[in-house]
Amino acid sequence: MTAQDPFVIVGGGLAGAKAAETLRAEGFDGPVVLVAGEPEQPYERPPLSKEYLLGKADRESPRVHPAEWYGEHDVDLRIGVRATHLDTAGHRLTLESGEELPYAKLLLATGSSARRIPVPGADLDGVRYLRTFADSDRLLADSSGGGKRVVIVGAGWIGLEVAAAARHHGNEVTIVEPQPTPLYAVLGPDMGRVFARVHRDQGVDLFTDTVVREFRGTGGRVEAVATDQHAGLAADVVVVGVGAAPNVDLAAAAGLEGDNGIITDDALRASAPDVFACGDVASSFHPLYGRQVRVEHWANALNGGPAAARSMLGQQVSYDRVPYFYTDQYDLGMEYSGLGSPGDTVVTRGNPDDGAFIAFWLQDGRVTAGMNVNVWDVTDPIQQLIRARRQVPVAALTDAGTPLERLAA
């Protein structure tokens, strides 16, 4: 290492771009290199399944910064360039071009990739995934104009948002989900049924407790989805949304400690000196929960990138944000804070059948998570309740006349 070796960021998503922004905002004037594997300026991913896929946003709106920002802030942005090897002992990163970059500090913000589905016919044309800008471009082209038969495999967040976009464009939509309800592992059966009802009310055929066996087609193009319940669901387009896997190959080959992501401490430091990780790929020690936590959502990238940058600069950092995510589907807007567990008790403030309510997950009388559906400006008190970790009377939680701010104080 020399005094002029750069701070290198691997990953051109929201986390990496916000880390570069924070390095400059905090006064770091040394060289910064941002290595982005996709041939795109850094962008945010939520619009890919929301506004952009709905056709309500132009292609520039998801960008983290205007194109000129990187030059203006002396950030060496390398788009369409992949890192292939990391030598932590020698403080060197090798790029696919063969170039070796020395680094003083290195941030891994390599994100995650869509999990593939291992069934016959998975390589047929018309079988889509949604993770990148290019994926969203293809889906938008598939959906626009309507009249298509769209089969979605998986009723998680991506699957449900794609379903809403496909219906918005006037397509027939079928969802196939192996669990008893949508979002079963995240929200449990009661709240999962809320989302099931929302989609069925919008004309979606939703089949739960149903497993995909095969994609079928002729001429290399998908035409049907076979399940354990159906000989063949007609399909012009199939969208697979069965989760995401952290992109740990570079870190694992370098010998960094990992378990469902790159292991870091609460300052986002990985197991090798001067190496940090944040965003989807990081499994970080969370002081609030007392264990490693990996969060794949937008807010973690938005806040984790700046936290990692400050830690790279030697500032005191303890990254303890309450996990947060949001979704928009038809007329439903939702925000979720915390980490609920399958065994938690779920209580609601308001009637879910009315379309506007707050749900709370409780463990031993303590709030572990909260979800507000079409109810706004309550995220702060919900997160305060989660942080407080004290018992709260169920009657007060469910009483709309009791201000949440009073319970959280």
VEXDREN-2710 file (C-alpha; in Angstrom, 1 decimal):
% VEXDREN-2710
k/r/px/py/pz
1/MET/0.0/0.0/0.0
2/THR/1.0/3.6/-0.6
3/ALA/-0.6/6.8/0.6
4/GLN/-2.1/7.2/-2.8
5/ASP/-3.7/3.8/-3.2
6/PRO/-7.4/4.3/-3.8
7/PHE/-10.5/3.4/-1.8
8/VAL/-12.1/0.8/-4.1
9/ILE/-15.8/0.0/-4.1
10/VAL/-16.9/-3.2/-5.8
11/GLY/-20.6/-3.0/-6.8
12/GLY/-22.4/-0.3/-8.8
13/GLY/-25.8/-0.5/-7.0
14/LEU/-27.3/1.9/-4.5
15/ALA/-25.0/0.8/-1.7
16/GLY/-21.8/1.3/-3.6
17/ALA/-22.9/4.6/-5.2
18/LYS/-24.0/6.0/-1.8
19/ALA/-20.7/4.9/-0.3
20/ALA/-18.8/6.9/-2.9
21/GLU/-21.0/9.9/-2.3
22/THR/-20.4/9.7/1.4
23/LEU/-16.6/9.4/1.1
24/ARG/-16.6/12.8/-0.8
25/ALA/-19.2/14.4/1.5
26/GLU/-17.1/13.4/4.6
27/GLY/-14.1/15.2/3.0
28/PHE/-12.0/12.3/1.7
29/ASP/-10.0/13.7/-1.2
30/GLY/-8.0/10.6/-2.1
31/PRO/-8.7/8.5/-5.2
32/VAL/-12.0/6.6/-5.3
33/VAL/-12.7/3.8/-7.8
34/LEU/-16.2/2.4/-8.2
35/VAL/-16.3/-0.9/-10.1
36/ALA/-19.8/-1.6/-11.5
37/GLY/-20.3/-5.0/-13.2
38/GLU/-23.4/-4.0/-15.1
39/PRO/-23.1/-1.8/-18.2
40/GLU/-25.2/0.8/-16.5
41/GLN/-24.7/3.9/-14.4
42/PRO/-25.5/3.0/-10.8
43/TYR/-29.2/2.7/-10.2
44/GLU/-31.8/1.9/-7.6
45/ARG/-33.6/-1.4/-8.0
46/PRO/-37.1/-0.8/-6.5
47/PRO/-38.4/1.1/-9.6
48/LEU/-37.6/-2.0/-11.7
49/SER/-40.6/-3.8/-10.3
50/LYS/-42.6/-0.6/-9.5
51/GLU/-42.8/2.7/-11.4
52/TYR/-40.5/1.8/-14.3
53/LEU/-42.2/-1.6/-14.9
54/LEU/-45.6/0.2/-14.7
55/GLY/-44.4/2.5/-17.5
56/LYS/-44.8/5.5/-15.2
57/ALA/-41.1/6.5/-15.0
58/ASP/-38.4/7.1/-17.6
59/ARG/-35.2/5.2/-17.8
60/GLU/-33.2/7.9/-16.0
61/SER/-35.3/8.1/-12.9
62/PRO/-33.8/5.1/-11.1
63/ARG/-30.3/6.5/-11.4
64/VAL/-28.6/7.2/-8.1
65/HIS/-26.7/10.2/-9.5
66/PRO/-26.7/12.1/-12.8
67/ALA/-24.1/10.7/-15.2
68/GLU/-21.9/13.8/-14.8
69/TRP/-21.8/13.5/-11.0
70/TYR/-19.0/10.9/-11.0
71/GLY/-16.6/13.1/-13.0
72/GLU/-17.5/16.2/-11.1
73/HIS/-16.7/14.4/-7.8
74/ASP/-13.6/12.7/-9.1
75/VAL/-15.0/9.2/-8.8
76/ASP/-13.4/6.8/-11.2
77/LEU/-16.5/4.9/-12.3
78/ARG/-15.8/1.7/-14.3
79/ILE/-19.1/0.4/-15.7
80/GLY/-19.4/-3.0/-17.3
81/VAL/-16.3/-4.2/-15.5
82/ARG/-16.2/-7.2/-13.2
83/ALA/-13.8/-8.0/-10.4
84/THR/-12.4/-11.5/-10.7
85/HIS/-9.9/-11.9/-7.9
86/LEU/-9.2/-10.4/-4.5
87/ASP/-5.9/-10.7/-2.8
88/THR/-6.5/-9.4/0.8
89/ALA/-2.9/-10.0/1.9
90/GLY/-1.5/-8.0/-1.0
91/HIS/-4.3/-5.4/-1.0
92/ARG/-5.0/-5.9/-4.7
93/LEU/-8.1/-6.4/-6.7
94/THR/-7.9/-8.0/-10.2
95/LEU/-10.4/-7.0/-12.9
96/GLU/-11.6/-9.1/-15.8
97/SER/-9.4/-7.1/-18.1
98/GLY/-6.4/-8.3/-16.2
99/GLU/-5.7/-5.0/-14.6
100/GLU/-4.7/-5.1/-10.9
101/LEU/-5.9/-2.4/-8.7
102/PRO/-4.1/-1.7/-5.4
103/TYR/-6.3/-0.5/-2.6
104/ALA/-6.0/1.2/0.7
105/LYS/-9.5/0.2/1.7
106/LEU/-12.0/-2.0/-0.1
107/LEU/-15.8/-2.1/0.1
108/LEU/-17.7/-5.1/-1.2
109/ALA/-21.2/-4.1/-2.2
110/THR/-21.7/-6.9/-4.7
111/GLY/-25.4/-7.3/-4.0
112/SER/-27.4/-10.5/-4.8
113/SER/-28.6/-12.4/-7.8
114/ALA/-32.0/-13.9/-8.6
115/ARG/-32.2/-17.6/-7.7
116/ARG/-32.7/-19.8/-10.7
117/ILE/-35.4/-22.5/-10.7
118/PRO/-34.0/-26.0/-11.4
119/VAL/-36.9/-27.5/-13.4
120/PRO/-37.0/-28.9/-17.0
121/GLY/-37.5/-26.1/-19.6
122/ALA/-36.0/-23.4/-17.4
123/ASP/-33.8/-22.3/-20.3
124/LEU/-36.8/-21.7/-22.7
125/ASP/-37.1/-18.3/-24.2
126/GLY/-39.8/-16.3/-22.4
127/VAL/-38.8/-17.5/-19.0
128/ARG/-37.8/-14.3/-17.2
129/TYR/-36.2/-13.1/-13.9
130/LEU/-36.2/-9.6/-12.5
131/ARG/-33.0/-8.3/-10.9
132/THR/-31.3/-6.0/-13.4
133/PHE/-32.3/-3.0/-15.5
134/ALA/-32.0/-5.3/-18.6
135/ASP/-34.4/-7.7/-17.0
136/SER/-36.9/-4.9/-16.3
137/ASP/-36.6/-3.7/-19.9
138/ARG/-37.5/-7.2/-21.2
139/LEU/-40.4/-7.5/-18.9
140/LEU/-41.7/-4.0/-19.8
141/ALA/-41.5/-5.0/-23.5
142/ASP/-43.3/-8.3/-22.8
143/SER/-46.1/-6.7/-20.7
144/SER/-46.8/-3.4/-22.6
145/GLY/-49.8/-3.5/-24.8
146/GLY/-51.5/-6.3/-22.8
147/GLY/-53.2/-9.4/-24.0
148/LYS/-50.5/-11.7/-22.8
149/ARG/-50.8/-14.7/-20.5
150/VAL/-48.3/-14.2/-17.8
151/VAL/-47.5/-16.9/-15.3
152/ILE/-45.5/-15.9/-12.2
153/VAL/-43.7/-18.5/-10.1
154/GLY/-43.4/-17.3/-6.5
155/ALA/-45.6/-15.0/-4.5
156/GLY/-42.9/-13.0/-2.8
157/TRP/-42.4/-9.3/-3.1
158/ILE/-41.0/-9.4/-6.6
159/GLY/-43.6/-11.8/-7.9
160/LEU/-46.5/-9.8/-6.4
161/GLU/-45.2/-6.5/-7.7
162/VAL/-44.7/-7.9/-11.2
163/ALA/-48.2/-9.3/-11.1
164/ALA/-49.6/-5.9/-10.3
165/ALA/-47.6/-4.3/-13.2
166/ALA/-48.7/-7.1/-15.6
167/ARG/-52.3/-6.5/-14.7
168/HIS/-51.8/-2.7/-15.0
169/HIS/-50.8/-3.3/-18.6
170/GLY/-53.9/-5.5/-19.3
171/ASN/-52.5/-9.0/-19.2
172/GLU/-53.9/-12.2/-17.8
173/VAL/-51.9/-13.2/-14.7
174/THR/-51.6/-16.5/-12.9
175/ILE/-49.4/-16.9/-9.8
176/VAL/-48.1/-20.2/-8.6
177/GLU/-46.8/-20.4/-5.0
178/PRO/-45.8/-23.5/-3.0
179/GLN/-46.6/-22.0/0.4
180/PRO/-50.2/-21.7/1.8
181/THR/-50.3/-17.9/1.2
182/PRO/-48.2/-15.3/-0.5
183/LEU/-45.4/-14.0/1.6
184/TYR/-45.9/-16.8/4.0
185/ALA/-42.3/-16.9/5.4
186/VAL/-42.1/-13.2/5.8
187/LEU/-45.6/-12.2/7.1
188/GLY/-47.2/-15.5/8.2
189/PRO/-50.6/-16.8/7.1
190/ASP/-52.9/-14.1/8.4
191/MET/-51.2/-11.2/6.6
192/GLY/-50.4/-13.4/3.7
193/ARG/-54.1/-13.8/3.1
194/VAL/-54.5/-10.0/2.9
195/PHE/-52.2/-10.0/-0.1
196/ALA/-53.9/-13.0/-1.6
197/ARG/-57.2/-11.2/-1.4
198/VAL/-55.8/-8.0/-3.0
199/HIS/-54.5/-9.9/-6.0
200/ARG/-57.6/-12.1/-6.5
201/ASP/-59.8/-9.0/-6.3
202/GLN/-57.7/-7.6/-9.2
203/GLY/-58.4/-10.7/-11.3
204/VAL/-55.3/-12.7/-10.7
205/ASP/-55.5/-16.5/-10.6
206/LEU/-53.5/-17.4/-7.5
207/PHE/-52.7/-21.0/-6.8
208/THR/-51.1/-21.7/-3.4
209/ASP/-49.8/-25.0/-2.1
210/THR/-48.7/-25.6/-5.7
211/VAL/-45.3/-26.7/-7.0
212/VAL/-43.9/-26.1/-10.5
213/ARG/-42.7/-29.2/-12.1
214/GLU/-41.8/-28.1/-15.7
215/PHE/-41.8/-25.4/-18.3
216/ARG/-43.0/-26.6/-21.7
217/GLY/-42.7/-25.1/-25.1
218/THR/-42.1/-25.7/-28.8
219/GLY/-39.5/-24.1/-31.0
220/GLY/-37.5/-23.0/-27.9
221/ARG/-40.3/-20.7/-26.6
222/VAL/-42.2/-21.3/-23.4
223/GLU/-45.9/-22.1/-23.8
224/ALA/-47.1/-23.7/-20.6
225/VAL/-46.2/-24.3/-16.9
226/ALA/-46.8/-27.7/-15.5
227/THR/-47.4/-28.1/-11.8
228/ASP/-48.3/-30.8/-9.3
229/GLN/-51.9/-29.6/-9.7
230/HIS/-52.0/-28.6/-13.4
231/ALA/-51.1/-30.4/-16.6
232/GLY/-50.3/-27.1/-18.2
233/LEU/-51.1/-23.4/-17.4
234/ALA/-50.9/-21.5/-20.7
235/ALA/-48.1/-19.0/-20.7
236/ASP/-46.7/-16.4/-23.2
237/VAL/-44.3/-15.2/-20.5
238/VAL/-43.1/-16.8/-17.3
239/VAL/-41.6/-14.7/-14.5
240/VAL/-39.7/-16.6/-11.8
241/GLY/-39.4/-14.9/-8.4
242/VAL/-38.1/-17.4/-6.0
243/GLY/-35.7/-15.3/-4.0
244/ALA/-32.2/-13.9/-4.2
245/ALA/-28.7/-15.3/-3.3
246/PRO/-25.9/-13.0/-2.1
247/ASN/-23.0/-12.6/-4.6
248/VAL/-20.2/-14.0/-2.4
249/ASP/-18.0/-15.7/-4.9
250/LEU/-15.3/-13.0/-5.0
251/ALA/-15.2/-12.9/-1.2
252/ALA/-15.4/-16.6/-0.6
253/ALA/-12.5/-17.2/-3.1
254/ALA/-10.5/-14.7/-1.1
255/GLY/-11.1/-16.6/2.1
256/LEU/-13.3/-14.0/3.8
257/GLU/-15.6/-15.4/6.5
258/GLY/-19.1/-16.0/5.3
259/ASP/-22.4/-17.6/6.2
260/ASN/-25.4/-16.5/4.1
261/GLY/-23.4/-13.5/3.0
262/ILE/-20.1/-11.9/4.0
263/ILE/-19.7/-11.8/7.7
264/THR/-19.0/-8.4/9.2
265/ASP/-19.0/-6.8/12.6
266/ASP/-21.4/-3.9/13.4
267/ALA/-18.9/-1.5/11.9
268/LEU/-19.3/-3.4/8.6
269/ARG/-15.7/-4.7/8.7
270/ALA/-15.1/-8.1/7.1
271/SER/-12.7/-10.7/8.4
272/ALA/-9.7/-9.3/6.4
273/PRO/-7.9/-6.0/7.3
274/ASP/-9.2/-3.0/5.4
275/VAL/-12.1/-4.9/3.8
276/PHE/-15.7/-3.9/4.4
277/ALA/-19.1/-5.1/3.1
278/CYS/-22.6/-3.7/3.0
279/GLY/-25.9/-4.0/1.4
280/ASP/-27.5/-7.3/0.2
281/VAL/-24.2/-9.2/0.4
282/ALA/-23.4/-8.4/4.0
283/SER/-24.4/-10.5/7.0
284/SER/-23.6/-8.0/9.7
285/PHE/-23.7/-8.2/13.5
286/HIS/-26.8/-6.2/14.5
287/PRO/-26.5/-4.7/18.0
288/LEU/-30.3/-4.6/18.4
289/TYR/-30.8/-8.3/17.7
290/GLY/-27.4/-9.6/19.1
291/ARG/-26.8/-11.7/16.0
292/GLN/-25.8/-11.6/12.3
293/VAL/-28.5/-10.2/10.1
294/ARG/-28.6/-10.0/6.3
295/VAL/-31.2/-7.6/4.8
296/GLU/-31.9/-7.5/1.1
297/HIS/-34.0/-4.4/0.9
298/TRP/-33.6/-0.9/-0.5
299/ALA/-33.2/0.9/2.9
300/ASN/-30.3/-1.3/3.9
301/ALA/-28.4/-0.3/0.7
302/LEU/-29.4/3.3/1.2
303/ASN/-28.1/3.5/4.7
304/GLY/-25.5/0.8/4.7
305/GLY/-23.4/2.4/2.0
306/PRO/-22.9/5.6/3.9
307/ALA/-22.2/3.7/7.2
308/ALA/-19.5/1.6/5.5
309/ALA/-17.9/4.7/4.0
310/ARG/-17.6/6.3/7.4
311/SER/-16.2/3.1/8.8
312/MET/-13.6/3.0/6.0
313/LEU/-12.6/6.5/7.0
314/GLY/-12.0/5.4/10.6
315/GLN/-15.1/6.9/12.1
316/GLN/-16.9/5.2/15.0
317/VAL/-19.7/3.3/13.4
318/SER/-22.3/0.8/14.9
319/TYR/-24.8/0.0/12.1
320/ASP/-28.0/-0.7/14.0
321/ARG/-30.8/0.5/11.7
322/VAL/-34.2/-1.2/12.1
323/PRO/-34.8/-3.2/8.9
324/TYR/-37.3/-1.5/6.7
325/PHE/-38.9/-2.1/3.3
326/TYR/-42.0/-1.0/1.4
327/THR/-44.2/-2.2/-1.5
328/ASP/-46.8/-0.7/-3.8
329/GLN/-49.3/-3.0/-5.4
330/TYR/-52.4/-1.6/-7.1
331/ASP/-54.0/0.7/-4.6
332/LEU/-52.1/-0.9/-1.7
333/GLY/-49.1/0.9/-0.2
334/MET/-47.2/-0.8/2.6
335/GLU/-44.2/-0.2/4.9
336/TYR/-42.7/-2.9/7.1
337/SER/-40.2/-2.3/9.9
338/GLY/-38.4/-4.9/12.1
339/LEU/-37.9/-8.6/11.9
340/GLY/-40.9/-10.7/12.8
341/SER/-40.6/-14.5/13.4
342/PRO/-43.0/-17.3/12.5
343/GLY/-43.9/-17.9/16.1
344/ASP/-44.8/-14.3/16.9
345/THR/-48.3/-13.2/17.8
346/VAL/-49.9/-10.9/15.2
347/VAL/-52.4/-8.2/16.3
348/THR/-53.9/-5.4/14.2
349/ARG/-55.0/-1.8/14.7
350/GLY/-57.9/-1.4/12.3
351/ASN/-59.6/-4.0/10.2
352/PRO/-57.5/-5.6/7.3
353/ASP/-60.7/-6.1/5.4
354/ASP/-61.1/-2.3/5.2
355/GLY/-57.8/-1.9/3.4
356/ALA/-56.1/0.4/5.9
357/PHE/-54.6/-1.0/9.1
358/ILE/-51.4/-1.6/11.1
359/ALA/-50.2/-5.0/12.1
360/PHE/-47.8/-5.7/14.9
361/TRP/-45.7/-8.8/15.5
362/LEU/-45.2/-9.6/19.2
363/GLN/-42.9/-11.9/21.1
364/ASP/-43.4/-12.1/24.8
365/GLY/-45.4/-8.9/24.6
366/ARG/-42.6/-7.0/22.9
367/VAL/-43.0/-5.6/19.4
368/THR/-40.6/-7.2/16.9
369/ALA/-42.1/-5.8/13.7
370/GLY/-44.8/-3.5/12.4
371/MET/-46.5/-3.2/9.1
372/ASN/-48.6/-0.2/8.1
373/VAL/-50.9/-0.7/5.1
374/ASN/-52.4/2.5/3.6
375/VAL/-51.6/4.2/6.9
376/TRP/-48.9/6.8/6.8
377/ASP/-46.4/8.7/9.0
378/VAL/-46.2/6.0/11.6
379/THR/-42.8/4.4/10.7
380/ASP/-40.9/6.4/13.3
381/PRO/-43.1/5.4/16.3
382/ILE/-43.2/1.8/15.1
383/GLN/-39.5/1.6/15.0
384/GLN/-39.2/3.2/18.4
385/LEU/-41.5/0.5/19.8
386/ILE/-39.2/-2.1/18.2
387/ARG/-36.1/-0.5/19.7
388/ALA/-37.6/-0.1/23.1
389/ARG/-38.0/-3.9/23.5
390/ARG/-40.4/-3.5/26.3
391/GLN/-43.8/-5.2/26.9
392/VAL/-46.7/-3.2/25.4
393/PRO/-50.4/-4.0/26.3
394/VAL/-52.1/-5.5/23.3
395/ALA/-55.2/-3.4/24.1
396/ALA/-53.2/-0.2/23.6
397/LEU/-51.6/-1.4/20.4
398/THR/-54.9/-2.3/18.9
399/ASP/-56.7/0.8/20.1
400/ALA/-56.7/3.5/17.3
401/GLY/-57.3/6.1/19.9
402/THR/-54.0/5.5/21.7
403/PRO/-51.2/7.4/19.9
404/LEU/-48.4/5.2/18.9
405/GLU/-46.0/8.0/20.0
406/ARG/-47.2/7.7/23.6
407/LEU/-46.6/3.9/23.6
408/ALA/-43.1/4.4/22.1
409/ALA/-42.1/7.2/24.5
END
